[in-house]
């Protein structure tokens, strides 16, 4: 006589699944914050019962600062590792190759002079965070963009932006003086002067570019080594409140910008790192650390 299988405790199974997800999230968070070295997490994954072992290799790599979706795909292709693999299921040769990659990445990543691109949706606070960095972290070099829009209250020409007319902007484009340029919100044009960026990199100084997403994509094409940082709002409602609250746009312009913001938010997976702007000082410090500055920043 066939015996019925024991009943499944669905509540217990659900709790176990939630606990496993939380454990994986904690591992990823520790990697992203620098609290855990990726190479140590890889070593810990040899224990098949560990949270590290249950991480997909794609989740693991994308938790590492400066490695986004594009770099992850390239790394896995170079190492011959399938994206569906979990760390605990890596073969011996795959594990050795990944460990060698992580060792090289850790040694070379923090100190290479580079361009850091800060982008994000409209009204997320890119300008505010950038201004905070300018005022509180003088060791950080911040590029100044050119724009055809008029100055907002308190903005200073040559400090916040180079405010130019359309004729001058056209001249800069024709002379190849801009590293990137784009028309934003179907109205004003923005661009990054090339010469100051190149001069600072020659002096081994990392440079922060605060630009829109269209411009970020152009920089990535011209400088594949640039590190892309996406600034996120704490929530969609908070983004709406910030845009409406600053009172610098008409209701029609606000609606247009919010529509654009939805599209811009969908681009975050193109970036190497993501920072949530729930506190300007904290977001600024995270960005400065992503630039490779390791000293006490408090």
C-alpha distance (Angstrom), angle and dihedral (degrees) to the residues before:
residue distance angle dihedral
X1 . . .
X2 3.80 . .
X3 3.76 115.8 .
X4 3.77 120.5 -138.5
X5 3.81 114.7 -116.0
X6 3.79 114.4 -107.1
X7 3.81 113.3 -90.7
X8 3.78 116.4 -94.1
X9 3.78 115.0 -115.2
X10 3.78 96.3 -136.4
X11 3.79 93.6 179.7
X12 3.79 92.2 54.6
X13 3.80 91.4 45.3
X14 3.79 90.9 51.2
X15 3.78 91.9 49.5
X16 3.79 91.0 49.4
X17 3.80 91.2 50.9
X18 3.81 91.5 50.3
X19 3.80 91.2 48.5
X20 3.81 90.8 50.4
X21 3.81 92.1 51.0
X22 3.78 90.9 49.4
X23 3.79 91.3 49.6
X24 3.81 91.4 51.5
X25 3.81 91.0 46.8
X26 3.80 89.9 52.7
X27 3.80 91.9 51.9
X28 3.81 91.0 50.1
X29 3.79 91.4 46.9
X30 3.80 91.5 52.1
X31 3.80 91.0 50.3
X32 3.81 92.3 48.1
X33 3.81 93.2 48.7
X34 3.79 93.9 47.1
X35 3.80 92.7 -114.7
X36 3.82 90.6 118.3
X37 3.81 126.2 39.8
X38 3.82 111.4 -130.2
X39 3.79 91.5 -133.6
X40 3.82 89.9 55.8
X41 3.81 91.0 49.9
X42 3.80 89.1 51.6
X43 3.80 89.9 52.5
X44 3.82 91.2 48.4
X45 3.81 90.0 53.3
X46 3.80 90.3 71.5
X47 3.79 84.3 81.8
X48 3.80 99.1 82.2
X49 3.82 91.4 -155.6
X50 3.82 94.2 56.7
X51 3.80 126.0 102.9
X52 3.81 88.3 -121.9
X53 3.81 90.9 59.5
X54 3.81 91.6 57.0
X55 3.82 93.8 54.6
X56 3.76 115.4 107.7
X57 3.80 109.6 -123.8
X58 3.81 89.0 -119.9
X59 3.82 91.0 56.2
X60 3.79 90.0 47.1
X61 3.80 95.8 51.8
X62 3.80 94.8 43.4
X63 3.80 90.5 53.7
X64 3.81 88.9 63.1
X65 3.84 111.8 93.9
X66 3.82 113.5 -105.4
X67 3.83 94.5 18.7
X68 3.79 113.1 107.6
X69 3.77 134.6 168.6
X70 3.81 95.9 -74.8
X71 3.80 94.6 48.8
X72 3.81 90.4 44.7
X73 3.80 92.0 55.9
X74 3.80 91.4 48.2
X75 3.82 93.6 47.2
X76 3.81 93.5 49.9
X77 3.80 91.0 47.7
X78 3.81 91.4 50.4
X79 3.81 92.1 48.0
X80 3.80 95.5 43.4
X81 3.81 94.4 -122.2
X82 3.80 121.8 143.4
X83 3.84 114.4 -126.3
X84 3.82 91.0 -127.6
X85 3.80 92.7 60.7
X86 3.79 119.3 112.1
X87 3.79 120.1 -142.4
X88 3.79 91.1 -114.3
X89 3.80 90.8 54.3
X90 3.80 98.1 53.4
X91 3.77 116.8 123.5
X92 3.79 120.5 -122.2
X93 3.81 95.1 -101.0
X94 3.82 91.9 45.2
X95 3.80 90.3 50.7
X96 3.81 91.9 50.3
X97 3.81 92.6 48.6
X98 3.80 92.4 47.9
X99 3.82 91.5 48.5
X100 3.81 90.3 51.2
X101 3.80 90.5 50.2
X102 3.82 92.4 49.2
X103 3.80 91.7 49.1
X104 3.80 91.6 52.0
X105 3.81 92.3 44.1
X106 3.80 93.1 50.9
X107 3.80 93.1 49.3
X108 3.80 96.5 46.5
X109 3.79 104.5 31.7
X110 3.83 107.4 72.3
X111 3.79 101.5 47.7
X112 3.80 105.5 40.7
X113 3.83 112.9 113.6
X114 3.76 105.8 -116.4
X115 3.76 150.7 153.3
X116 3.80 115.6 -101.0
X117 3.80 113.6 -157.6
X118 3.81 117.7 -154.5
X119 3.79 113.4 -165.2
X120 3.78 138.3 151.5
X121 3.79 144.0 140.1
X122 3.78 123.0 -48.7
X123 3.83 115.5 -78.1
X124 3.81 92.9 15.0
X125 3.79 89.4 122.4
X126 3.82 103.2 -104.3
X127 3.79 91.8 145.3
X128 3.80 93.2 46.6
X129 3.81 93.1 49.8
X130 3.80 91.1 45.0
X131 3.80 91.0 50.5
X132 3.81 90.7 49.8
X133 3.80 90.0 52.5
X134 3.80 90.6 48.7
X135 3.80 91.7 52.4
X136 3.81 99.6 40.1
X137 3.81 106.3 30.0
X138 3.82 107.1 46.6
X139 3.82 90.4 171.4
X140 3.82 88.9 70.6
X141 3.78 117.8 89.1
X142 3.81 111.8 -143.5
X143 3.77 122.1 -167.4
X144 3.80 119.7 -131.9
X145 3.79 116.6 -133.8
X146 3.78 127.6 -143.8
X147 3.80 117.5 -129.3
X148 3.77 139.7 177.3
X149 3.81 94.0 -145.2
X150 3.79 122.4 100.1
X151 3.84 120.2 -100.9
X152 3.79 117.3 -91.5
X153 3.81 118.1 -132.7
X154 3.80 109.3 -65.7
X155 3.80 96.7 13.6
X156 3.80 116.5 129.6
X157 3.80 126.1 -151.1
X158 3.81 111.3 -115.7
X159 3.80 92.3 16.1
X160 3.80 105.6 58.1
X161 3.82 98.1 14.9
X162 3.76 141.5 -18.9
X163 3.80 100.0 -111.2
X164 3.80 108.6 -150.9
X165 3.79 137.1 163.9
X166 3.80 124.9 -114.6
X167 3.79 93.4 -97.4
X168 3.81 93.1 56.1
X169 3.81 91.3 44.3
X170 3.81 90.1 52.8
X171 3.81 89.4 51.3
X172 3.83 92.0 51.9
X173 3.82 91.2 50.1
X174 3.82 92.7 48.2
X175 3.81 91.2 49.1
X176 3.83 91.6 50.6
X177 3.80 89.4 -121.7
X178 3.81 93.8 138.2
X179 3.80 124.8 79.9
X180 3.80 88.1 -157.4
X181 3.77 137.9 -7.8
X182 3.78 136.8 -178.3
X183 3.77 144.3 167.0
X184 3.80 109.3 -113.3
X185 3.82 125.3 -153.2
X186 3.82 89.3 -5.7
X187 3.78 90.4 -74.9
X188 3.81 124.7 67.5
X189 3.79 130.8 35.0
X190 3.79 126.4 -131.1
X191 3.79 130.7 -171.7
X192 3.82 142.0 169.7
X193 3.83 117.5 -126.2
X194 3.79 107.6 -125.2
X195 3.83 103.1 -151.5
X196 3.85 98.9 64.2
X197 3.82 90.7 49.7
X198 3.79 93.8 51.5
X199 3.82 92.2 45.5
X200 3.80 92.8 53.9
X201 3.79 93.5 46.7
X202 3.80 89.3 52.7
X203 3.81 86.7 57.1
X204 3.82 90.2 53.0
X205 3.81 92.0 -110.3
X206 3.85 119.3 141.7
X207 3.79 111.6 -131.8
X208 3.80 129.0 -149.7
X209 3.80 117.4 -142.6
X210 3.80 116.1 -164.7
X211 3.80 103.8 -164.1
X212 3.79 143.4 137.5
X213 3.80 124.1 -86.2
X214 3.80 95.0 -101.7
X215 3.79 89.5 55.6
X216 3.80 92.0 45.2
X217 3.80 90.0 58.3
X218 3.80 91.0 52.1
X219 3.80 91.8 50.4
X220 3.80 89.9 50.6
X221 3.81 89.8 54.6
X222 3.80 93.9 49.2
X223 3.81 96.4 36.6
X224 3.83 110.1 29.0
X225 3.81 88.7 175.9
X226 3.82 91.2 63.4
X227 3.79 114.3 112.9
X228 3.76 115.3 -129.0
X229 3.81 120.8 -145.5
X230 3.81 121.3 -173.1
X231 3.82 117.3 -154.1
X232 3.81 112.2 -147.1
X233 3.81 130.8 -165.7
X234 3.82 117.6 -124.2
X235 3.81 87.5 -115.0
X236 3.79 141.8 -16.5
X237 3.82 91.3 -103.4
X238 3.80 90.3 54.5
X239 3.80 90.5 51.1
X240 3.81 90.3 52.8
X241 3.81 91.0 48.1
X242 3.81 91.9 51.2
X243 3.79 93.6 49.7
X244 3.79 94.4 46.8
X245 3.79 93.4 40.0
X246 3.79 97.5 56.1
X247 3.81 89.9 61.3
X248 3.80 96.8 -154.0
X249 3.82 96.9 121.1
X250 3.79 135.3 57.3
X251 3.83 118.8 -112.0
X252 3.81 89.0 -102.8
X253 3.81 91.4 51.4
X254 3.80 90.4 47.4
X255 3.80 91.2 54.9
X256 3.79 91.2 48.3
X257 3.81 91.7 50.0
X258 3.79 93.3 48.0
X259 3.80 90.3 52.5
X260 3.80 88.7 51.3
X261 3.81 91.0 47.1
X262 3.81 91.5 59.4
X263 3.80 89.7 56.4
X264 3.80 92.0 44.0
X265 3.81 93.2 52.3
X266 3.79 89.2 57.3
X267 3.82 89.0 62.6
X268 3.81 95.7 65.2
X269 3.81 93.5 100.5
X270 3.81 88.7 65.2
X271 3.80 89.8 67.6
X272 3.80 131.4 86.7
X273 3.81 97.1 -135.9
X274 3.79 137.6 13.3
X275 3.80 127.7 -147.2
X276 3.81 123.8 -171.2
X277 3.79 113.0 -139.1
X278 3.79 98.4 -144.6
X279 3.82 90.5 128.6
X280 3.81 121.7 23.5
X281 3.85 95.3 -146.5
X282 3.81 92.6 48.0
X283 3.80 93.8 45.0
X284 3.82 90.2 48.2
X285 3.80 92.4 51.1
X286 3.81 92.2 49.4
X287 3.81 90.5 51.8
X288 3.80 92.4 48.3
X289 3.81 90.0 51.2
X290 3.81 89.9 49.8
X291 3.81 86.5 57.5
X292 3.80 88.9 63.7
X293 3.81 100.6 -101.1
X294 3.81 104.3 140.7
X295 3.79 103.4 171.6
X296 3.80 122.9 104.8
X297 3.79 104.7 -70.5
X298 3.81 98.8 -177.6
